[in-house]
Amino acid sequence: MTEQERLEIIGHNSSEDDEKIEAAVLVVFPLMQYPLMCGFVLESRRYEGVHFKVYDSKDIQTRKTVGIFQLKMFPNCGSIVVSTGSCIYEPFKGKGIGRELNKLRTRAMSLAGFERIMATVRTDNDIEEHILAANGWKRLSVFDSRYGSQVSLWERVL
Ligand SMILES: CC(C)(COP(=O)(O)OP(=O)(O)OC[C@H]1O[C@@H](n2cnc3c(N)ncnc32)[C@H](O)[C@@H]1OP(=O)(O)O)[C@@H](O)C(=O)NCCC(=O)NCCS
């Protein structure tokens, strides 16, 4: 294989995977049945994975950001996608939106054809750990991170 062929293969695979992730989330988002999500708008941006931003209304002047999340291919493994950077902003916390967006990610990544979705979370984050455990994720391990906190590694079979 020449250097040029190697570079073409690398570039091609990376962009195709991100397109697949983005397309699946954009297809599944309007299908979510949760009533609170009805007035919401989703935007996406492809940059080191795919970043998503959820807004609370279609009016561009008044809309507030409800939350953000990011989906990224596990390096050099086409079967696994990593869920990272998920956050719900005030005053939208505690209304079931984090849970619904978690479901959205697993449904969409299943539709996109991935076999596993993985995530890490600090073990003192009781709410996120609850959402993962209650929605079919399996806690694979717990360890002390190099930043001093304790972290758990999770996967969900899709
Ligand atoms: C974690 C986070 C995404 C959750 O989003 P949210 O919309 O506020 O959460 P939801 O309302 O959807 O879900 C809350 C769930 O946690 C449960 N819960 C609430 N307080 C809890 C607590 N102290 N301990 C355990 N479970 C708790 C609720 O009962 C609910 O469970 P249910 O769906 O079974 O009824 C949000 O709090 C956040 O953005 N936190 C800061 C960033 C962050 O931690 N992101 C995750 C990074 S790994």
The ligand as an SDF file (V2000), in Angstrom:
LIG
                    3D

 48 50  0  0  0  0  0  0  0  0999 V2000
  -26.3940   14.2900   34.5920 C   0  0  0  0  0  0  0  0  0  0  0  0
  -27.3850   15.1070   33.7990 C   0  0  0  0  0  0  0  0  0  0  0  0
  -27.0310   15.0060   32.3080 C   0  0  0  0  0  0  0  0  0  0  0  0
  -28.7960   14.5710   34.0400 C   0  0  0  0  0  0  0  0  0  0  0  0
  -29.7210   15.2710   33.2600 O   0  0  0  0  0  0  0  0  0  0  0  0
  -31.1770   15.6510   33.8420 P   0  0  0  0  0  0  0  0  0  0  0  0
  -32.0180   16.0340   32.6890 O   0  0  0  0  0  0  0  0  0  0  0  0
  -31.0490   16.6380   34.9400 O   0  0  0  0  0  0  0  0  0  0  0  0
  -31.6470   14.2610   34.4710 O   0  0  0  0  0  0  0  0  0  0  0  0
  -33.0820   13.5690   34.3250 P   0  0  0  0  0  0  0  0  0  0  0  0
  -34.0980   14.5010   34.8880 O   0  0  0  0  0  0  0  0  0  0  0  0
  -33.3060   13.0900   32.9480 O   0  0  0  0  0  0  0  0  0  0  0  0
  -32.9200   12.2080   35.1510 O   0  0  0  0  0  0  0  0  0  0  0  0
  -32.7490   12.2280   36.4500 C   0  0  0  0  0  0  0  0  0  0  0  0
  -32.8410   10.7950   36.9400 C   0  0  0  0  0  0  0  0  0  0  0  0
  -31.9390   10.7060   38.0280 O   0  0  0  0  0  0  0  0  0  0  0  0
  -32.6900   10.4370   39.2150 C   0  0  0  0  0  0  0  0  0  0  0  0
  -32.0600   11.1840   40.2820 N   0  0  0  0  0  0  0  0  0  0  0  0
  -32.2400   12.4670   40.6310 C   0  0  0  0  0  0  0  0  0  0  0  0
  -31.4480   12.7750   41.6890 N   0  0  0  0  0  0  0  0  0  0  0  0
  -30.7560   11.6540   41.9820 C   0  0  0  0  0  0  0  0  0  0  0  0
  -29.7570   11.3300   42.9450 C   0  0  0  0  0  0  0  0  0  0  0  0
  -29.3320   12.2360   43.8250 N   0  0  0  0  0  0  0  0  0  0  0  0
  -29.2570   10.0820   42.9420 N   0  0  0  0  0  0  0  0  0  0  0  0
  -29.6690    9.1530   42.0450 C   0  0  0  0  0  0  0  0  0  0  0  0
  -30.6100    9.3940   41.1150 N   0  0  0  0  0  0  0  0  0  0  0  0
  -31.1380   10.6420   41.0620 C   0  0  0  0  0  0  0  0  0  0  0  0
  -34.1020   10.9010   38.9080 C   0  0  0  0  0  0  0  0  0  0  0  0
  -35.0270   10.2530   39.7340 O   0  0  0  0  0  0  0  0  0  0  0  0
  -34.2400   10.4800   37.4610 C   0  0  0  0  0  0  0  0  0  0  0  0
  -34.4240    9.0870   37.3710 O   0  0  0  0  0  0  0  0  0  0  0  0
  -35.6490    8.4110   36.5740 P   0  0  0  0  0  0  0  0  0  0  0  0
  -35.4500    8.7320   35.1260 O   0  0  0  0  0  0  0  0  0  0  0  0
  -35.4880    6.9330   36.8550 O   0  0  0  0  0  0  0  0  0  0  0  0
  -36.9030    9.0010   37.1270 O   0  0  0  0  0  0  0  0  0  0  0  0
  -27.3730   16.6130   34.2510 C   0  0  0  0  0  0  0  0  0  0  0  0
  -27.6290   16.6760   35.6080 O   0  0  0  0  0  0  0  0  0  0  0  0
  -26.0770   17.3380   33.9520 C   0  0  0  0  0  0  0  0  0  0  0  0
  -25.9260   17.9330   32.8910 O   0  0  0  0  0  0  0  0  0  0  0  0
  -25.1120   17.2960   34.8860 N   0  0  0  0  0  0  0  0  0  0  0  0
  -23.8360   17.9820   34.6930 C   0  0  0  0  0  0  0  0  0  0  0  0
  -23.0150   17.3500   33.5790 C   0  0  0  0  0  0  0  0  0  0  0  0
  -22.8790   15.8700   33.7590 C   0  0  0  0  0  0  0  0  0  0  0  0
  -22.7320   15.3740   34.8590 O   0  0  0  0  0  0  0  0  0  0  0  0
  -22.9350   15.1560   32.6370 N   0  0  0  0  0  0  0  0  0  0  0  0
  -22.7350   13.7430   32.5960 C   0  0  0  0  0  0  0  0  0  0  0  0
  -21.3040   13.5760   32.3630 C   0  0  0  0  0  0  0  0  0  0  0  0
  -20.6690   12.0460   32.4150 S   0  0  0  0  0  0  0  0  0  0  0  0
  1  2  1  0
  2  3  1  0
  2  4  1  0
  2 36  1  0
  4  5  1  0
  5  6  1  0
  6  7  2  0
  6  8  1  0
  6  9  1  0
  9 10  1  0
 10 11  2  0
 10 12  1  0
 10 13  1  0
 13 14  1  0
 14 15  1  0
 15 16  1  0
 15 30  1  0
 16 17  1  0
 17 18  1  0
 17 28  1  0
 18 19  1  0
 18 27  1  0
 19 20  2  0
 20 21  1  0
 21 22  1  0
 21 27  2  0
 22 23  1  0
 22 24  2  0
 24 25  1  0
 25 26  2  0
 26 27  1  0
 28 29  1  0
 28 30  1  0
 30 31  1  0
 31 32  1  0
 32 33  2  0
 32 34  1  0
 32 35  1  0
 36 37  1  0
 36 38  1  0
 38 39  2  0
 38 40  1  0
 40 41  1  0
 41 42  1  0
 42 43  1  0
 43 44  2  0
 43 45  1  0
 45 46  1  0
 46 47  1  0
 47 48  1  0
M  END
$$$$
